[in-house]
Amino acid sequence: MRKYGETFKEQRILRGKTLKEIEAATGINNGNLSRYERDEVVPSIYICELLADYYGITLDELIGRDVVGETVTDKTSSK
């Protein structure tokens, strides 16, 4: 899985947006947005929801999680 900051920045650049534009649209401080993109601060789930909604993507897409075709298994259970 990629670092979440990489995908935050990638999503912003793909849409040709500046940090200031995202701040104006979402209310998330651009300084904090910058820290998220540099992986200096872990965003709350609320912030992730705001950004995913703003970009029109899922939370998994926002954080760079690829779940297509993957399943979660309980590795602690015995067979």
N, C-alpha and C positions, 0 to 999 in steps of 0.2 A: 504494500500500500504506500502510495506517495505521501509526502508531508502535506498536511492540509493547507498550509500557507501557499504552496506551489499552485494548488488548484484554485484557491481563492483568487490569486493574482491572475492565473490563466483565464478564469471566467470573466474577470473584469476587463482584461486586455482583448479577449475575443469579442467583446461587445463595444470596444472603443470608449470605455468609460474612465473618467478620472476618479480619484479618491473623493474629491470635493463633490462630484456629481452623485456618487453613491451616498455620501453623507446627506446631501440635500434631499434625496429620494427616500432614504431609510431612517434618517435621524441618528445613524451610527457615526460617532466622531471619526473624522478621517485619520487622526493620529492613531486611534485604536485599530482602524482598518489596516493601516500600514504595519502596525505591530503584529496583527494576525498574519498578514502576508509574509512577514519575516520570521514567523514561528517563534516570536518572542513572548506571546501571550496566547493562552488557550481561550477561544471564544466560548461563551455560554451556549447552551442549546437554543436559547431564545434568539441570540444573534445569528446563529446558523439558520434558524427558521426564517428570520427576516431576509437574509441574503439569498437563501434558496428560493423563497417566494419572489424576491426582486428579479432574480435571474430566470425564473420559470423552470427550475430544475428540482430534482429530488435532493434530500439531504445526503444520500449516498454519493450522488454526482458531485455535490458541493465539496465534500471532503476527499474525493478521489477514491472512493471505495467501489471496487468492481465486484458486484455480487451476481452477475449473470452466470447461470449454470453452477453456482457454488451452493453447497448446503452446509449447514452447521451440524456437527455431530458431537455427541457427548463422548469424549475420549476417556472419561473416568469410569464408564460402565463396562462391566466384563461381559464377554460373550458366552 
